[in-house]
């Protein structure tokens, strides 16, 4: 069962890089609106993220305001490693599946 208080979005792109970041940021900002505080972001199709892509994710977290939380689901090994190297795994929940992500956000 999906928690209506948690927005779930699947990223259809294989890359979130400098070329894709502006459109990705706009689409995500539009989807978030002003009241979303918890987001499950399915990134299982994403194979590459650069610093611009990470910047977009951080800006989305800031847009969500105090108490905002984002869970990243299904990150490829290289993408997961990037979160760990940059220590952004302390800001974002990294989960293997949507159910675990929702549990982490609601916990």
C-alpha positions as a Markdown table, in Angstrom:
| # | Residue | x | y | z |
|---|---|---|---|---|
| 1 | Unk | 0.0 | 0.0 | 0.0 |
| 2 | Unk | 1.3 | 3.4 | -1.0 |
| 3 | Unk | 1.5 | 6.1 | 1.7 |
| 4 | Unk | -0.1 | 9.2 | 0.3 |
| 5 | Unk | 2.1 | 11.4 | 2.4 |
| 6 | Unk | 5.2 | 10.1 | 0.5 |
| 7 | Unk | 5.6 | 11.1 | -3.1 |
| 8 | Unk | 7.1 | 8.4 | -5.3 |
| 9 | Unk | 8.8 | 9.3 | -8.6 |
| 10 | Unk | 10.7 | 7.0 | -11.0 |
| 11 | Unk | 13.6 | 8.7 | -12.8 |
| 12 | Unk | 13.3 | 7.5 | -16.5 |
| 13 | Unk | 16.8 | 8.8 | -17.5 |
| 14 | Unk | 20.0 | 6.9 | -17.6 |
| 15 | Unk | 22.1 | 10.0 | -16.8 |
| 16 | Unk | 21.7 | 12.9 | -14.5 |
| 17 | Unk | 24.6 | 15.1 | -15.6 |
| 18 | Unk | 25.2 | 18.7 | -16.6 |
| 19 | Unk | 23.3 | 18.3 | -19.9 |
| 20 | Unk | 20.2 | 16.7 | -18.3 |
| 21 | Unk | 20.2 | 18.5 | -14.9 |
| 22 | Unk | 18.2 | 21.7 | -15.9 |
| 23 | Unk | 15.3 | 19.7 | -17.3 |
| 24 | Unk | 15.5 | 17.2 | -14.5 |
| 25 | Unk | 15.5 | 19.9 | -11.9 |
| 26 | Unk | 12.4 | 21.6 | -13.4 |
| 27 | Unk | 10.5 | 18.4 | -13.7 |
| 28 | Unk | 11.2 | 17.4 | -10.1 |
| 29 | Unk | 10.4 | 20.9 | -8.8 |
| 30 | Unk | 7.1 | 20.9 | -10.6 |
| 31 | Unk | 6.3 | 17.4 | -9.2 |
| 32 | Unk | 7.3 | 18.3 | -5.6 |
| 33 | Unk | 5.1 | 21.3 | -5.3 |
| 34 | Unk | 5.2 | 23.2 | -2.0 |
| 35 | Unk | 3.8 | 20.6 | 0.4 |
| 36 | Unk | 5.9 | 17.5 | -0.2 |
| 37 | Unk | 8.2 | 16.6 | 2.7 |
| 38 | Unk | 9.0 | 13.0 | 1.9 |
| 39 | Unk | 10.1 | 11.7 | -1.5 |
| 40 | Unk | 11.0 | 8.2 | -2.7 |
| 41 | Unk | 13.1 | 8.6 | -5.8 |
| 42 | Unk | 13.4 | 5.4 | -7.9 |
| 43 | Unk | 16.8 | 5.8 | -9.6 |
| 44 | Unk | 17.1 | 2.1 | -10.7 |
| 45 | Unk | 17.4 | 3.2 | -14.4 |
| 46 | Unk | 20.0 | 5.8 | -13.7 |
| 47 | Unk | 23.6 | 4.6 | -14.5 |
| 48 | Unk | 25.5 | 7.9 | -14.1 |
| 49 | Unk | 25.3 | 11.0 | -11.9 |
| 50 | Unk | 27.8 | 13.8 | -11.9 |
| 51 | Unk | 28.3 | 16.7 | -9.5 |
| 52 | Unk | 25.6 | 18.8 | -11.3 |
| 53 | Unk | 23.1 | 15.9 | -10.8 |
| 54 | Unk | 24.0 | 15.7 | -7.1 |
| 55 | Unk | 23.6 | 19.4 | -6.8 |
| 56 | Unk | 20.1 | 19.1 | -8.2 |
| 57 | Unk | 19.2 | 16.5 | -5.6 |
| 58 | Unk | 20.6 | 18.6 | -2.8 |
| 59 | Unk | 18.6 | 21.6 | -4.1 |
| 60 | Unk | 15.4 | 19.5 | -4.1 |
| 61 | Unk | 16.0 | 18.5 | -0.5 |
| 62 | Unk | 16.4 | 22.2 | 0.4 |
| 63 | Unk | 13.2 | 23.0 | -1.6 |
| 64 | Unk | 11.3 | 20.5 | 0.6 |
| 65 | Unk | 12.2 | 22.6 | 3.7 |
| 66 | Unk | 12.7 | 21.6 | 7.2 |
| 67 | Unk | 11.9 | 18.0 | 7.8 |
| 68 | Unk | 12.2 | 17.2 | 4.2 |
| 69 | Unk | 13.7 | 13.7 | 3.4 |
| 70 | Unk | 14.5 | 11.9 | 0.2 |
| 71 | Unk | 15.1 | 8.2 | -0.2 |
| 72 | Unk | 17.0 | 7.0 | -3.3 |
| 73 | Unk | 15.9 | 3.6 | -4.4 |
| 74 | Unk | 17.8 | 1.1 | -6.6 |
| 75 | Unk | 20.9 | 3.2 | -7.2 |
| 76 | Unk | 23.4 | 1.4 | -9.4 |
| 77 | Unk | 26.7 | 0.5 | -7.6 |
| 78 | Unk | 28.6 | 3.4 | -9.1 |
| 79 | Unk | 25.8 | 5.9 | -8.2 |
| 80 | Unk | 25.6 | 4.5 | -4.7 |
| 81 | Unk | 29.4 | 4.8 | -4.3 |
| 82 | Unk | 29.2 | 8.4 | -5.4 |
| 83 | Unk | 26.7 | 9.1 | -2.6 |
| 84 | Unk | 29.1 | 7.4 | -0.2 |
| 85 | Unk | 32.3 | 9.2 | -1.4 |
| 86 | Unk | 30.6 | 12.6 | -1.2 |
| 87 | Unk | 29.0 | 11.7 | 2.2 |
| 88 | Unk | 25.6 | 12.5 | 0.8 |
| 89 | Unk | 24.5 | 9.1 | 2.1 |
| 90 | Unk | 24.2 | 11.0 | 5.4 |
| 91 | Unk | 21.6 | 13.4 | 3.8 |
| 92 | Unk | 19.7 | 10.9 | 1.6 |
| 93 | Unk | 18.3 | 7.5 | 2.6 |
| 94 | Unk | 19.7 | 4.8 | 0.2 |
| 95 | Unk | 17.4 | 1.9 | -0.1 |
| 96 | Unk | 17.2 | -1.3 | -2.2 |
| 97 | Unk | 13.4 | -1.1 | -2.7 |
| 98 | Unk | 10.4 | 1.2 | -2.3 |
| 99 | Unk | 9.0 | -0.6 | 0.7 |
| 100 | Unk | 12.3 | -0.2 | 2.6 |
| 101 | Unk | 12.5 | 3.5 | 1.5 |
| 102 | Unk | 9.0 | 4.2 | 2.8 |
| 103 | Unk | 9.8 | 2.5 | 6.1 |
| 104 | Unk | 13.0 | 4.6 | 6.5 |
| 105 | Unk | 11.2 | 7.8 | 5.7 |
| 106 | Unk | 8.3 | 7.1 | 8.1 |
| 107 | Unk | 10.6 | 5.8 | 10.9 |
